Amino acid sequence: MSGDFTPEQKRYLEGFMSGMQSARAARGLGPLGGAAGGGGTAPSGPDKEHAEAQAKTVAGGGKLVDQEKWKQAEHPFDAYARFKTQASSGSYPKPEDNFRWRYHGLFYVAPAQDSYMCRLRIPNGILKAWQFEGVADLAGRFGGGYSHVTTRANLQIREITAAKAPLLLEGLADLGLTAKGSGADNIRNVTGSAAAGIDPLELLDTRPHARAWHHHILNDRSLYGLPRKFNVAFDGAGSIATLEDTNDIGFQAVEIGQGASFEGQPVEPGIWYRLALGGITGHHDLARDTGIVVAPSDAVAVADAIVRVFIANGDRTNRAKARLKYVLDAWGFDRFLAAVEEKLGRRLVRVDGAFVKPRPVYDRLAHIGVHAQVQPGLNWVGVALPVGKLTAAQMRVIAAISNQCGDGDIRLTVWQNLLISGVPDGRVEDVLANLGACGLSAETSVLRAGLVACTGATGCKFAAAHTKEDALAIAAHCDERLALETPVNIHLTGCHHSCAQHYIGDLGLIGAKVPVNEEGDTVPGYNLLVGGGYGVDGAMARDFQENVKAEDAPALVEKLLRTWQAHRASPEESFVAFARRHEIAELKALVEATGEAA
């Protein structure tokens, strides 16, 4: 056992491991981690770090949560044959198997829908047009005939019956795609700059680093079964924000100027990744700068060390406190980074902020419309999707456009839309015409360009409101009554999981069951927040008004936006800046006085 254990803990751990092995034997399973023998045998194999962390938790008097016990009893990757047997009978899983099948990318989403949702893994959000078309075919054959682009630049397929779920997973493999580890306590889809490699503004092409980390995860079982889910993003400082500061690990491309040094040695000028840690907006935190810079070629090794420190020390007794943020809060950054350095076997480079040049400013509309690439004569076309939804027929058209008019890449963004890249100047009008023919466009209102919504109660059991439908209602209401010139991001999320990241929206709405009488009856609605942001404007939104009925939300949003337009300090003042310079009570008074359009 590890040298960190006392003799008393070691004896406790031996008994713990013996009992765990006995429980597995009772289920007809082999020894955990490939260990031979019974009591007193130390865990080994790819699950060794997790078994040790679980055992140490129990030895310290902690009680493992159910999910940790389910991992012990049967690793999800050892249960695929049983999953297929279950599916062949048309049966859906009980809670413990619902958890396990998420390791394979499948989520049983009853009672919202009596079916599975499948979440893919698409590193840097980029896939080939033929793969995109293949996903459309799978969605049509085995799902509901549509897909959703997610806030992790990913795709979800919904309404998958139990019997068809294995066929869908195996169909993804035939396309060179996978859903492995896209749910449960694993490292989720790896995000990167949407216009990586084609953006004139960017400092660094994130594609090779996101791809390397993606394959590092896929090929190392020890990186599955963390204390809780884990997000990693690579931002190349391009035109389109990656929202890397909402991730557990954010790699932010920066340029280091001349004269920087670390421990008496010069730091080479050029492009590095700045390391930020601990982002989890649903728990009111953006990733914080560590002062460390990482050579891009070293990013995978550093991320691996960070994850392994988290594996050993994350909380396995309380799901609400199990994310990396809480280790950082308990330990402080210095202690945590020292543990990472010990795992790496070397020091990490720290650079004074004075030597870090300012990063380029995001273009909040660069994910929509036609934009010139760094390659002369080529463009990317940002396609506006209605809060991320695409029919299978539309996906096939987009794939054909990409093949015939672009470079064959489909680039998903964290803004729930996609880019068609490599379009020659002379083919732009063809692209726009074909998009229009299938009911899509590269043009949309300023408000719709910044509209983000999770699946909502239509497809998620946790959601308290129908977020996608309500988002579109807000946009329709406001577009008829307001002309916006400055981008405004409105994020609607259905529950505390914050999949649509309501805390970083200019306006954020989180689903709530709104009381309507003294008998306790409720209707779907929202709590509304204002003034959130990311990047240089990073901050958590503040509570503005609770218990807004969904039907009343469009008018309230209109009143807020109209108040901003009437009282901003100048036409250039953003909604975020306006909201932040007012106390909530003052802002409410202004809204009440401004009212709706006549």
Steps between C-alpha positions, in 0.01 A plus 500: 500500500597862458750647743233763585308239706558438870539137621145515640366624165689225316331234715164666438567511126590131490166415657321741267659345193422151625135588548484664159648194331249278680214716376627473143537123532140477612401665170709253303762762419876468506738676738503880483773646280631160403635431846542133582405355832280620776535697821790737540580513128574854391300624201677490167432554132343806334248557780764497775502877565122510535484197729768649723316831516175326590670289764677800649167681522345213698810463717466867593142446616325612183199329345518448125207628295298246304675581172838404649353170621360432153845555351647252747239234436537503121705730281283631214757399239475142624123501460448557126385143435243532778388834356437333163304217663291756688440695179398189304203455732398864452568572867616835634746517792452538871694789659830317544505389138376836380817635661717229343360540148595868512861385477397382153337836425137394558263681738160356584296822526160379631257634600560787258543251214478122535819453301874554496694809404848442355772759539799472267870586540625740231843647588519875434143467367623415148384204292499416132197563282463127429499432875240773552284343231551161664379637834191632321432150368542351848266762649242411236531122534541466876394833652246778461630624166679806637805601701595780736825696493605541864688759703807273485514521119357150484201310361219324682258251345170448682198265508707181466308185599667239720522241223665744261754647744781246431446540125547874534819469705646250258392715207698790646807275515450416131523876433822535696310676779433406861287587800732333751529689827274785393288463814528413869824547696728547203690761302242644266527613139821697438427849373726727297480814289227456239699677226832338595751511217295734283454807723712809418475613861613185682831454677499120487330215312339290773411200281813287560486551877128431536537191282804375694315536832192329352701193397695502827170465686354239269802273534547512877231332710650645818367840390138380535299486822612830653334636816278707267487624142793704368525758220809610305517769231772643275455860385726636228400865558302514177191692394248256650504452876552141620383577857806322634460684832186294567709178502685312775814555292523790258803530272508858372741593221711804592809669364796536739720799431874550536658506845289245686683260729428220746732399783789688344455351153361689201157400370496474123287773340214379283163324526424298813188378671408679820351252751168577669331260745172440677228631270148379582248774436211305649688533829575870449863471389698575188842340455769703671841585359775301669789717380635191321575481130526171312677426174227381259686173447488440877126562547399132498756404765396790724129423460565134580681590823221736606234236441696238697534730801124550478441123477694446821350788697156587365201450731334159452250550782301801377404545135428869554857565613685256276629731224857631473394841632446355845846346519642840404281674758610260774869487412573832337677529167853478636449162667311360202761613247776358719323162483475532121871576479577199718294284264683645200841477665592857409414862558242687295603830345358815657509836324421844638189641337694806387668284233169358369372706210127584484299239313304591185140607564223255413250585226169406659338457158780309326315169529223632273532616139784514246855564624829511312748228595874547538530303174452753215175470310337262749227558759315331780122525507338494843158335478230623737318209662181540705653438847713219360238277336558340159282253314666203333400644161669832583813315614520325163472832316773654714725200433441539125572874515825436689610237248409697189570858608737471798796302630295206630515601868200569725599709802266500799515791745423543870235751384279214376559558131753392237745632242553384144865577427718535193236664280653688202381856443323390183296230677370703794171586328448131414543410866253764614242396240522132593472579869187700428354212301511272804359758740828627646698820463835663570314811610301555816415776743757621749288355779459156341876483435558502875209277599605180683266239646536151644267213410246603762201309632414367155792259526652525848348378826686761706374808315222712649417679172496447123813702434543462124137587428506790747827633357345518154193672646720763663684560173177527298350745750805724527594499132158647416541782750870583528788575266829390660833607355721368781525124578303371798530142620190344656552157657210278611574192708242266645659409833795539736723288274536818294558331164424831328719693746243757610745666737717633215217641289439871467158379605471155653182305567493184711191282504273518806163363603304820557229487770157614379278445804500415869432133426856461369423474129779615272562585135828499306702815528834655582717694738665778301856627548696786344859604434691174447800469273807304391857575396605857579141569609485185712263512798197322641161652424300644789146404599247745358154347535368166621197300395434644157239294315629372166220689323613824666872459426499656149345824623738525795803446276367767265463746789858436615641552152287810444619642833862447396441675168332794671748549785842381378782748541574494126398293195819298556417394857428127503209351689745334739676828580163671546366229729816490712507872572157484659394341825219251449241716677595799284485289187156367594373856547631601159336198336168575667515862386598413144235235434419328175454645154180694446 
